[in-house]
Amino acid sequence: MSYRDFFVKKNISQIVSENSHNKLAKVLTEKDLTSLGIAAIIGAGIFSTIGEACAVGGAATSLLFVFTAFACLLSALCYAEFASCVPVAGSAYTYAYVSFGELVAWIIGWDLMMEYAIGNIAVAISWSDYFTSLLQNLGMPLPEYLCIDYLSAERIYHKIQMLGRGVMNYNFTQADYEAWRAWMNAPQISGFRIILDVPALAINIFITWLVLIGIKESKSTGNVLVMVKVAAILLVIAVGISYINPQNWNPFAPNGISGVLKGVSGVFFAYIGFDAISTTTEESINPSRDVPKAMVNALIICTLLYVAISLVITGMAHYSELSVGDPLAYIFEKYDLKWLAVIISLSAVAAMTSVLLVFQLGQPRILMSMSRDGLLPKIFSYVHPKYKTPWYSTWVTGIIVALPIFFLNHETVTDLSVTGTLFAFAIVCAGILFKRSVLDTSKDTFKVPVYSSKYIFPSTVLVLLILYSTLYKEDFFGFFLTINAKTILTKLPIILFLLYLAVMSVVCYRKDLSLIPVLGLTINVFLLSQLKVENWMRFLIWLVIGLIIYFCYGYHNSVMRRNK
């Protein structure tokens, strides 16, 4: 066993040839792909996490949406070049196989499960929250113990017990009391309480079945859902403008830049999904032309909607009021526009249904690609003879999403999904940066524009550091002066990012790398450095589990290694 065996690479012609006999239905146009992108992006983010972001960042959260969109656009351009040159299913997994070799490809394939499958758990839980709220408004409430996961209800129950004994202080929300009632009212079997999120489980089963029966049926459903939710968002903006009080925008950034950056996780979660377009390239009629256009189209449309929504809700209410699970519905209920609140709830259900659909489309195709390469059992690449979909991978994805719904909460799975997605984006940008020579960048394929980073990147880094240390002197120098044994772990991500800036500045000056992939990689690394250390610990545990599977099965069954 040589270390070179772990980095054996594929070339483009080999990948296309290997997959030529696996005929998936080619039915997706640029319009369909753009619709899939919008379906994946606009979902739980704009209907739930946007409230938390605005509550700490104020109206300046609109600028954070623009900054995050810029980061996603840089990554999208890199995705688009890969998708144009490597028109097969697999997304970042396949691109990493071409750029870095098998081991990195496996890590990315395993990591993408955090974006699609784990991310879908978060969306399913949010879908359940809005659906049960809608039922309650219609006079058909479900019992609390059928609308929450077991561990969340148990945790809140024990917190209330400790509060009663005077052990702790805690400000309980309405959701906490509902969790407590779920625990107290749940039926029991031999002392075990029956608590599960039935709506989240039900929608997962339905979406899995819909994805299984065919891409054509899935795209038709997705297109309808996209039109419904975009129309609802435009209605919210049109009605909300007349209720804006400009005084609510003052101050524009109430907690400064640090407050705005606290919303990074929630804002970025609102953009997760555009890369799902690249997983359907085998089902695209003209992937080299349509996939790049669809990614850019989807990002531009969604960014305009996000900026408008964030300005409307921060103008209609004081930013401190927006830390709620359903900020859009809350705002209009405040102005006694309950008819619009009902429409928002309906559109939220439609929005998150379409997100579930697109994510559930993406994950099976990644598993299928890994199976074709021998890294997973062959059954994962079986295509259904009637529906022309990867049927086994689809059902496995459904099970992966379904089981954690019983015990994981929304915050945990959201953090995992964001960490995994940013890591995948960074690898794709790095793949374009260091391995462009292996891609077929002929006139018929999309290519990321090439600009020199030799002087621009190092000088930009230096200017930004000087400006920040001058404008925020106490924060800048206080960060370094407070480094000690107790704080080193929490400060480690920022320290590693600063080291990255120093190394990348030198590399850009000496190697004159392409600027756009450098900026994409840098912004993704920066966003990763803003996440909590706990997120990194969970991410590393997930990667270790994946590496164990690779060394026990994938390494010994790799098609590339056998052929070599």
C-alpha positions as CSV (number, residue, x, y, z in Angstrom):
1,M,0.0,0.0,0.0
2,S,1.5,3.3,-1.1
3,Y,0.2,6.8,-0.3
4,R,-0.1,7.3,-4.1
5,D,-2.9,4.8,-4.1
6,F,-5.1,7.1,-2.1
7,F,-4.8,9.9,-4.7
8,V,-5.3,8.0,-8.0
9,K,-7.3,10.4,-10.3
10,K,-9.8,10.0,-13.1
11,N,-9.7,11.9,-16.4
12,I,-12.7,13.4,-18.1
13,S,-13.0,11.0,-21.1
14,Q,-12.8,8.1,-18.7
15,I,-15.6,9.4,-16.5
16,V,-17.9,10.1,-19.5
17,S,-17.1,6.7,-21.1
18,E,-17.8,4.8,-17.8
19,N,-21.2,6.4,-17.5
20,S,-22.3,6.3,-21.1
21,H,-24.2,3.0,-20.5
22,N,-26.1,4.3,-17.5
23,K,-29.0,6.0,-19.2
24,L,-30.9,8.5,-17.0
25,A,-33.7,10.3,-18.6
26,K,-32.6,13.6,-20.3
27,V,-35.5,15.9,-19.8
28,L,-34.2,19.0,-17.9
29,T,-33.9,22.4,-19.7
30,E,-32.3,25.6,-18.5
31,K,-35.7,26.8,-17.2
32,D,-36.2,23.5,-15.3
33,L,-32.6,23.7,-13.8
34,T,-33.2,27.3,-12.7
35,S,-36.4,26.3,-11.1
36,L,-34.7,23.4,-9.3
37,G,-32.1,25.9,-8.0
38,I,-34.7,28.3,-6.8
39,A,-36.6,25.4,-5.3
40,A,-33.5,24.3,-3.4
41,I,-32.4,27.8,-2.2
42,I,-35.7,29.4,-1.1
43,G,-37.0,27.4,1.8
44,A,-36.4,27.2,5.5
45,G,-33.9,30.0,5.4
46,I,-36.2,32.8,4.3
47,F,-39.1,31.6,6.4
48,S,-37.3,30.9,9.7
49,T,-33.5,31.5,10.0
50,I,-33.8,35.0,8.5
51,G,-35.5,36.1,11.7
52,E,-32.6,35.1,13.9
53,A,-30.1,36.8,11.6
54,C,-32.1,40.1,11.5
55,A,-32.5,40.0,15.3
56,V,-28.7,40.4,15.8
57,G,-27.7,42.2,12.6
58,G,-30.7,44.5,12.1
59,A,-31.2,46.0,8.6
60,A,-27.5,45.4,7.8
61,T,-28.4,41.7,7.4
62,S,-29.4,42.7,3.9
63,L,-25.7,43.4,3.2
64,L,-24.8,40.0,4.7
65,F,-27.1,38.4,2.2
66,V,-25.3,40.3,-0.6
67,F,-21.9,39.2,0.7
68,T,-23.0,35.6,1.1
69,A,-24.5,35.6,-2.4
70,F,-21.1,36.9,-3.7
71,A,-19.4,34.0,-2.0
72,C,-21.9,31.5,-3.4
73,L,-21.6,33.1,-6.9
74,L,-17.8,32.5,-6.8
75,S,-18.4,28.9,-5.8
76,A,-21.2,28.6,-8.4
77,L,-18.8,29.7,-11.2
78,C,-16.3,26.9,-10.2
79,Y,-19.2,24.4,-9.9
80,A,-20.4,25.5,-13.4
81,E,-17.0,25.0,-15.0
82,F,-16.7,21.5,-13.5
83,A,-20.3,20.6,-14.5
84,S,-19.8,21.9,-18.0
85,C,-16.6,19.8,-18.5
86,V,-17.7,16.8,-16.5
87,P,-21.4,16.3,-17.5
88,V,-22.2,13.4,-15.1
89,A,-23.9,13.0,-11.8
90,G,-21.9,13.3,-8.6
91,S,-21.4,17.0,-8.1
92,A,-18.4,17.9,-5.9
93,Y,-17.6,14.2,-5.4
94,T,-16.9,13.7,-9.1
95,Y,-15.0,17.0,-9.4
96,A,-12.8,16.1,-6.5
97,Y,-12.0,12.7,-8.1
98,V,-10.7,14.6,-11.2
99,S,-8.8,17.2,-9.2
100,F,-7.4,15.6,-6.1
101,G,-7.9,11.8,-6.3
102,E,-9.9,9.1,-4.7
103,L,-9.4,9.8,-1.0
104,V,-10.4,13.4,-1.2
105,A,-13.3,12.4,-3.5
106,W,-14.5,10.0,-0.8
107,I,-14.2,12.6,1.9
108,I,-16.3,15.1,-0.2
109,G,-18.9,12.4,-1.1
110,W,-19.2,11.6,2.6
111,D,-19.3,15.3,3.4
112,L,-22.0,16.0,0.9
113,M,-24.3,13.7,2.9
114,M,-24.2,16.4,5.5
115,E,-25.5,19.0,3.0
116,Y,-28.2,17.0,1.3
117,A,-29.4,14.2,3.7
118,I,-28.6,15.9,7.0
119,G,-29.7,19.2,5.6
120,N,-33.0,17.6,4.6
121,I,-33.6,16.6,8.2
122,A,-33.5,20.3,9.2
123,V,-35.9,21.2,6.4
124,A,-38.3,18.4,7.3
125,I,-38.4,19.6,10.9
126,S,-39.0,23.2,9.8
127,W,-41.7,21.9,7.4
128,S,-43.4,20.1,10.3
129,D,-43.4,23.3,12.4
130,Y,-45.1,25.4,9.7
131,F,-47.5,22.6,8.8
132,T,-48.6,22.0,12.4
133,S,-49.0,25.8,12.9
134,L,-51.2,25.9,9.8
135,L,-53.3,23.1,11.0
136,Q,-53.7,24.9,14.4
137,N,-54.8,28.1,12.6
138,L,-57.4,26.0,10.7
139,G,-58.7,24.5,13.9
140,M,-57.2,21.1,13.5
141,P,-54.3,21.0,16.0
142,L,-52.2,17.9,16.4
143,P,-51.1,16.6,19.8
144,E,-47.8,18.1,20.8
145,Y,-46.2,14.7,21.3
146,L,-46.7,14.0,17.6
147,C,-44.9,17.2,16.5
148,I,-41.5,17.1,18.2
149,D,-38.5,14.8,18.5
150,Y,-38.1,12.8,21.7
151,L,-34.7,14.2,22.9
152,S,-35.9,17.9,22.6
153,A,-39.0,17.2,24.7
154,E,-36.9,15.3,27.3
155,R,-34.3,18.1,27.5
156,I,-36.9,20.8,28.1
157,Y,-38.7,18.6,30.7
158,H,-35.5,18.3,32.7
159,K,-34.8,22.0,32.4
160,I,-38.2,22.9,33.8
161,Q,-37.6,20.4,36.7
162,M,-34.3,22.0,37.5
163,L,-35.9,25.5,37.3
164,G,-38.5,24.3,39.8
165,R,-35.8,23.3,42.2
166,G,-34.0,26.6,41.8
167,V,-31.0,25.0,40.2
168,M,-30.9,27.2,37.1
169,N,-32.3,30.4,35.5
170,Y,-33.9,30.0,32.1
171,N,-36.2,32.1,29.9
172,F,-38.7,29.7,28.4
173,T,-40.3,30.3,25.0
174,Q,-43.7,29.2,23.8
175,A,-42.0,26.4,21.9
176,D,-40.4,25.2,25.2
177,Y,-43.8,25.0,26.9
178,E,-45.1,23.0,24.0
179,A,-42.2,20.6,24.3
180,W,-43.0,20.3,28.1
181,R,-46.6,19.5,27.4
182,A,-45.6,17.0,24.8
183,W,-43.6,15.1,27.4
184,M,-46.3,15.3,30.0
185,N,-49.2,14.3,27.8
186,A,-47.4,11.6,25.7
187,P,-48.8,8.1,25.9
188,Q,-46.5,5.5,27.4
189,I,-45.6,1.9,26.7
190,S,-43.8,0.2,29.6
191,G,-42.7,3.6,30.9
192,F,-41.4,4.7,27.5
193,R,-43.1,7.9,26.1
194,I,-44.3,7.8,22.5
195,I,-42.9,11.1,21.1
196,L,-42.1,11.6,17.5
197,D,-42.4,14.2,14.7
198,V,-45.0,12.5,12.6
199,P,-45.4,15.3,9.9
200,A,-41.6,15.5,9.3
201,L,-41.6,11.7,8.9
202,A,-44.6,11.7,6.6
203,I,-43.3,14.4,4.3
204,N,-40.0,12.5,4.0
205,I,-41.7,9.3,2.9
206,F,-43.8,11.2,0.4
207,I,-40.9,13.0,-1.1
208,T,-38.8,9.8,-1.3
209,W,-41.6,8.1,-3.2
210,L,-42.0,11.1,-5.6
211,V,-38.2,11.2,-6.4
212,L,-38.3,7.4,-7.0
213,I,-41.1,7.4,-9.6
214,G,-39.1,9.7,-11.9
215,I,-37.3,13.0,-12.6
216,K,-40.0,14.2,-15.0
217,E,-42.7,14.0,-12.3
218,S,-40.3,15.5,-9.8
219,K,-39.5,18.5,-12.0
220,S,-43.2,19.2,-12.8
221,T,-44.0,19.2,-9.1
222,G,-41.0,21.4,-8.3
223,N,-41.9,23.9,-11.0
224,V,-45.4,24.3,-9.6
225,L,-44.1,24.7,-6.0
226,V,-41.5,27.3,-7.1
227,M,-44.2,29.5,-8.8
228,V,-46.4,29.3,-5.6
229,K,-43.7,30.4,-3.2
230,V,-42.2,33.1,-5.4
231,A,-45.6,34.6,-5.9
232,A,-46.2,34.5,-2.1
233,I,-42.9,36.2,-1.4
234,L,-43.6,38.9,-4.0
235,L,-47.0,39.5,-2.3
236,V,-45.3,39.8,1.1
237,I,-42.9,42.4,-0.3
238,A,-45.6,44.4,-2.1
239,V,-47.9,44.5,0.9
240,G,-45.1,45.0,3.5
241,I,-43.6,48.1,1.7
242,S,-46.6,50.2,2.7
243,Y,-46.0,49.3,6.4
244,I,-42.3,50.2,6.6
245,N,-41.2,52.7,9.2
246,P,-37.8,54.1,8.3
247,Q,-37.0,54.7,12.0
248,N,-36.7,50.9,12.4
249,W,-33.6,51.0,10.2
250,N,-31.8,53.3,12.6
251,P,-29.3,52.2,13.6
252,F,-28.6,50.2,10.5
253,A,-26.3,47.8,12.2
254,P,-27.3,47.9,15.9
255,N,-24.7,45.5,17.1
256,G,-21.9,46.5,14.7
257,I,-20.1,44.2,12.3
258,S,-19.8,41.4,14.9
259,G,-23.5,41.4,15.3
260,V,-24.0,41.1,11.5
261,L,-21.5,38.2,11.3
262,K,-23.4,36.3,14.0
263,G,-26.0,35.7,11.4
264,V,-23.6,34.0,9.0
265,S,-24.9,30.4,9.7
266,G,-28.5,31.3,9.3
267,V,-27.9,33.5,6.2
268,F,-25.7,30.9,4.5
269,F,-28.3,28.2,5.3
270,A,-30.7,30.3,3.2
271,Y,-28.4,29.8,0.2
272,I,-27.7,26.1,0.5
273,G,-28.9,24.1,-2.5
274,F,-27.8,25.9,-5.7
275,D,-25.1,23.3,-6.2
276,A,-27.8,20.6,-6.3
277,I,-28.3,21.6,-9.9
278,S,-24.9,20.0,-10.7
279,T,-26.1,16.6,-9.5
280,T,-28.6,16.4,-12.3
281,T,-26.3,17.1,-15.2
282,E,-26.8,13.6,-16.6
283,E,-30.5,14.4,-16.9
284,S,-29.9,17.8,-18.5
285,I,-30.6,18.1,-22.2
286,N,-27.6,20.5,-22.7
287,P,-25.5,20.5,-19.5
288,S,-22.6,22.4,-20.8
289,R,-24.8,25.4,-21.7
290,D,-27.7,25.2,-19.3
291,V,-26.1,24.2,-15.9
292,P,-23.8,27.3,-15.6
293,K,-26.7,29.7,-16.6
294,A,-29.1,28.0,-14.3
295,M,-26.8,28.4,-11.3
296,V,-26.2,32.1,-11.9
297,N,-29.9,32.7,-12.7
298,A,-31.0,31.0,-9.4
299,L,-28.6,32.9,-7.2
300,I,-29.4,36.3,-8.7
301,I,-33.2,35.8,-8.4
302,C,-33.0,34.5,-4.8
303,T,-30.6,37.3,-3.7
304,L,-32.9,40.0,-4.9
305,L,-35.8,38.4,-3.0
306,Y,-33.7,37.9,0.2
307,V,-32.5,41.5,0.3
308,A,-36.0,42.8,-0.3
309,I,-37.5,40.6,2.4
310,S,-34.8,41.5,5.0
311,L,-35.3,45.2,4.4
312,V,-39.1,44.9,4.6
313,I,-39.3,42.9,7.9
314,T,-36.7,45.1,9.6
315,G,-38.6,48.1,8.4
316,M,-42.0,46.8,9.6
317,A,-40.8,45.9,13.1
318,H,-37.9,46.6,15.5
319,Y,-35.1,44.2,14.9
320,S,-35.2,42.9,18.5
321,E,-38.7,41.5,17.8
322,L,-37.6,39.2,15.0
323,S,-36.1,36.3,17.0
324,V,-39.0,34.0,16.4
325,G,-39.4,30.8,14.4
326,D,-41.9,32.3,11.9
327,P,-40.8,35.9,11.5
328,L,-42.8,36.6,8.3
329,A,-46.1,35.3,9.7
330,Y,-45.4,37.1,13.0
331,I,-44.8,40.5,11.3
332,F,-48.2,40.4,9.5
333,E,-50.1,39.1,12.5
334,K,-48.7,42.1,14.4
335,Y,-50.4,44.4,11.9
336,D,-53.6,42.3,12.1
337,L,-53.1,40.9,8.5
338,K,-54.0,37.4,9.5
339,W,-55.2,36.5,5.9
340,L,-51.6,37.2,4.7
341,A,-50.2,35.2,7.7
342,V,-52.2,32.2,6.5
343,I,-50.8,32.7,2.9
344,I,-47.3,32.9,4.3
345,S,-47.8,29.6,6.2
346,L,-49.1,27.9,3.1
347,S,-46.2,29.3,1.0
348,A,-43.7,28.2,3.7
349,V,-45.1,24.6,3.4
350,A,-44.8,24.8,-0.4
351,A,-41.3,26.3,-0.2
352,M,-39.9,23.7,2.1
353,T,-41.6,20.9,0.2
354,S,-39.7,22.0,-2.9
355,V,-36.4,22.1,-1.0
356,L,-36.9,18.6,0.3
357,L,-37.6,17.5,-3.3
358,V,-34.4,18.9,-4.7
359,F,-32.2,17.7,-1.9
360,Q,-33.7,14.3,-2.1
361,L,-32.9,14.3,-5.8
362,G,-29.3,15.2,-5.3
363,Q,-28.2,12.7,-2.6
364,P,-29.1,9.4,-4.4
365,R,-27.1,10.6,-7.5
366,I,-24.0,11.1,-5.4
367,L,-24.4,7.7,-3.9
368,M,-24.9,6.3,-7.4
369,S,-21.6,7.9,-8.6
370,M,-19.7,6.5,-5.6
371,S,-21.1,3.1,-6.2
372,R,-20.0,3.2,-9.9
373,D,-16.5,3.8,-8.7
374,G,-16.6,0.8,-6.4
375,L,-16.5,2.9,-3.2
376,L,-20.0,1.7,-2.2
377,P,-21.7,-1.6,-3.0
378,K,-22.9,-2.0,-6.6
379,I,-26.6,-2.0,-5.7
380,F,-26.3,1.7,-5.0
381,S,-25.9,2.4,-8.7
382,Y,-28.8,0.3,-9.9
383,V,-31.2,2.3,-12.1
384,H,-34.9,1.3,-12.0
385,P,-35.9,-0.2,-15.4
386,K,-39.3,1.6,-15.4
387,Y,-38.7,4.9,-13.7
388,K,-35.0,5.4,-14.8
389,T,-34.0,6.6,-11.3
390,P,-31.4,5.2,-8.9
391,W,-34.0,3.4,-6.8
392,Y,-31.9,1.8,-4.1
393,S,-29.9,5.0,-3.4
394,T,-33.2,6.9,-3.2
395,W,-34.7,4.6,-0.6
396,V,-31.4,4.6,1.4
397,T,-31.4,8.4,1.4
398,G,-35.0,8.4,2.6
399,I,-34.0,6.1,5.5
400,I,-31.0,8.3,6.3
401,V,-33.3,11.3,6.6
402,A,-36.1,9.5,8.4
403,L,-34.2,7.9,11.3
404,P,-32.6,11.1,12.8
405,I,-35.9,12.9,12.7
406,F,-36.8,10.8,15.9
407,F,-34.0,12.3,18.0
408,L,-32.1,15.3,16.4
409,N,-33.2,18.9,16.8
410,H,-33.2,21.7,14.1
411,E,-30.2,23.6,15.4
412,T,-27.9,20.6,15.5
413,V,-28.7,19.5,11.9
414,T,-28.5,23.0,10.6
415,D,-25.0,23.6,11.9
416,L,-23.9,20.2,10.5
417,S,-25.3,21.0,7.1
418,V,-23.7,24.5,6.9
419,T,-20.3,23.1,7.9
420,G,-20.4,20.3,5.4
421,T,-21.6,22.6,2.6
422,L,-18.9,25.2,3.1
423,F,-16.2,22.5,3.2
424,A,-17.5,21.2,-0.2
425,F,-17.6,24.6,-1.7
426,A,-14.0,25.2,-0.6
427,I,-12.8,22.0,-2.2
428,V,-14.6,22.8,-5.5
429,C,-12.9,26.2,-5.7
430,A,-9.6,24.7,-4.8
431,G,-10.1,22.0,-7.5
432,I,-10.5,24.7,-10.2
433,L,-7.6,26.6,-8.8
434,F,-5.0,23.9,-8.8
435,K,-6.2,21.4,-11.4
436,R,-7.6,23.4,-14.3
437,S,-5.1,21.7,-16.7
438,V,-7.0,18.4,-16.5
439,L,-10.3,20.0,-17.6
440,D,-11.6,20.2,-21.2
441,T,-12.0,24.0,-21.4
442,S,-12.7,24.1,-25.1
443,K,-15.0,26.7,-26.7
444,D,-18.0,24.5,-26.1
445,T,-17.6,24.5,-22.3
446,F,-18.0,27.2,-19.6
447,K,-14.8,28.5,-18.1
448,V,-14.3,30.7,-15.1
449,P,-12.8,34.1,-16.2
450,V,-9.1,34.3,-15.5
451,Y,-7.7,37.3,-13.6
452,S,-4.3,37.6,-12.0
453,S,-4.1,37.4,-8.2
454,K,-0.4,38.1,-8.0
455,Y,-0.7,41.7,-6.7
456,I,-4.5,42.0,-6.1
457,F,-4.9,39.4,-3.4
458,P,-1.9,40.1,-1.2
459,S,-2.5,43.9,-1.3
460,T,-6.2,43.5,-0.6
461,V,-5.5,41.3,2.4
462,L,-3.0,43.8,3.7
463,V,-5.3,46.8,3.2
464,L,-8.3,45.0,4.9
465,L,-6.1,44.0,7.9
466,I,-4.9,47.6,8.3
467,L,-8.4,49.0,8.1
468,Y,-9.9,46.6,10.6
469,S,-7.0,47.1,13.1
470,T,-7.5,50.8,12.8
471,L,-11.3,51.0,12.9
472,Y,-11.8,48.2,15.5
473,K,-8.5,48.6,17.4
474,E,-9.9,47.2,20.7
475,D,-11.4,44.1,19.1
476,F,-8.4,43.4,16.9
477,F,-5.7,43.6,19.5
478,G,-7.9,42.3,22.3
479,F,-8.3,39.1,20.3
480,F,-4.6,38.4,20.5
481,L,-4.1,39.7,24.0
482,T,-6.7,37.3,25.5
483,I,-5.3,34.1,23.9
484,N,-4.6,31.6,26.7
485,A,-5.1,28.0,27.6
486,K,-8.8,28.5,28.2
487,T,-9.6,30.5,25.1
488,I,-7.2,28.9,22.5
489,L,-9.8,26.3,21.3
490,T,-12.5,28.9,20.7
491,K,-10.1,31.2,18.9
492,L,-8.4,28.5,16.9
493,P,-10.6,28.8,13.8
494,I,-9.8,32.5,13.4
495,I,-6.1,31.9,14.0
496,L,-6.1,29.2,11.3
497,F,-7.8,31.6,8.9
498,L,-5.2,34.3,9.5
499,L,-2.5,31.8,8.8
500,Y,-4.3,30.8,5.7
501,L,-4.4,34.4,4.5
502,A,-0.6,34.7,5.0
503,V,0.2,31.5,3.1
504,M,-2.3,32.2,0.3
505,S,-0.9,35.7,-0.2
506,V,2.6,34.2,-0.7
507,V,1.3,31.5,-3.0
508,C,-0.6,34.0,-5.1
509,Y,2.4,36.2,-5.5
510,R,4.7,33.4,-6.4
511,K,2.4,31.3,-8.6
512,D,0.0,34.0,-9.9
513,L,-3.1,32.0,-9.3
514,S,-6.5,32.7,-10.9
515,L,-8.3,35.4,-8.8
516,I,-11.9,34.2,-8.8
517,P,-11.2,30.6,-7.4
518,V,-8.8,32.2,-4.9
519,L,-11.6,34.6,-3.7
520,G,-14.1,31.8,-3.6
521,L,-11.9,29.6,-1.5
522,T,-10.9,32.4,0.8
523,I,-14.5,33.5,1.5
524,N,-15.6,29.9,2.2
525,V,-12.7,29.4,4.6
526,F,-13.6,32.7,6.3
527,L,-17.2,31.6,6.7
528,L,-16.0,28.3,8.1
529,S,-13.9,30.2,10.7
530,Q,-17.0,32.0,11.9
531,L,-18.7,28.7,13.0
532,K,-18.6,27.4,16.5
533,V,-15.9,25.0,17.6
534,E,-18.7,22.4,18.4
535,N,-19.6,22.4,14.7
536,W,-16.0,21.5,13.8
537,M,-15.9,18.7,16.4
538,R,-19.1,17.1,15.1
539,F,-17.8,17.5,11.5
540,L,-14.5,15.8,12.4
541,I,-16.3,12.9,14.1
542,W,-18.5,12.5,10.9
543,L,-15.3,12.5,8.7
544,V,-13.6,9.8,11.0
545,I,-16.7,7.6,10.6
546,G,-16.5,8.0,6.8
547,L,-12.8,7.2,6.7
548,I,-13.4,4.0,8.6
549,I,-15.9,2.9,6.0
550,Y,-13.5,3.9,3.2
551,F,-10.6,1.9,4.5
552,C,-12.8,-1.1,5.4
553,Y,-14.6,-1.2,2.1
554,G,-14.0,1.5,-0.5
555,Y,-10.2,1.2,-0.7
556,H,-10.4,-2.6,-1.3
557,N,-13.2,-2.4,-3.9
558,S,-12.1,0.7,-5.9
559,V,-12.6,0.3,-9.6
560,M,-9.8,2.7,-10.4
561,R,-7.3,0.7,-8.2
562,R,-8.4,-2.6,-9.7
563,N,-7.9,-1.3,-13.3
564,K,-4.6,0.2,-12.4
